[in-house]
Amino acid sequence: MCHRIWIRASRLAATAVAVAAACAVVPSPAARAACMYQFPPVFEIIQKDGWHVTFPVSGDPRRHAGPDNAKYWMDFKPDPSYGPPAGGLEGNGHILITVPWSNMSVGRFEGDVRPDGFAEGTSFEVKQHKLYTTWTSAQPLECVNSAPPPSNSGGSPGQDVLDEMIETMPKP
């Protein structure tokens, strides 16, 4: 008897999940174009090569990476890298973040928010232009209102400083 009740309950739960998924509202292209997204409280990406990157975020809404250190890590690896991220969300869903890591490399993460709210993009090591891979966000980003924020200089806060720093670094 308990077995039958469990099967009925699990079917009911599966039906509820399927109905919720079918009822999830995906904004139209026009609505997405007017959307201002914000990061989850901690923005995490998962790279195709198995590495994870967690970015602390700030602002209200949460659109800027930092001010605390980002962490570049993989399960069962004893030594993650850390670094102060610069950048964040630009306009209505473009992501550009640069991080000078503690292992002396510089990572660049660029991507866009998809229609389902998740972000995807590419990352690479800036100084040597290698280690190119793709990534996807671990959680969806939230649309907080319908007006993109005004752009201060066309880029994210701190990004121009990091770009200049990278250009003046000695080449290997």
Secondary structure, 3 states (H helix, E strand, C coil): CHHHHHHHHHHHHHHHHHHHHHHCCCCCHHHHHCCEEECCCEEEEEECCCCEEEEEEECCCCCEECCCCEEEECCCCCCCEEECCEEEEECCCEEEEEEECCCCCEEEEEEEECCCCCEEEEEEECCCCEEEEEEEECCCCEEEECCCCCCCCCCCCCHHHHHHHHHCCCCC
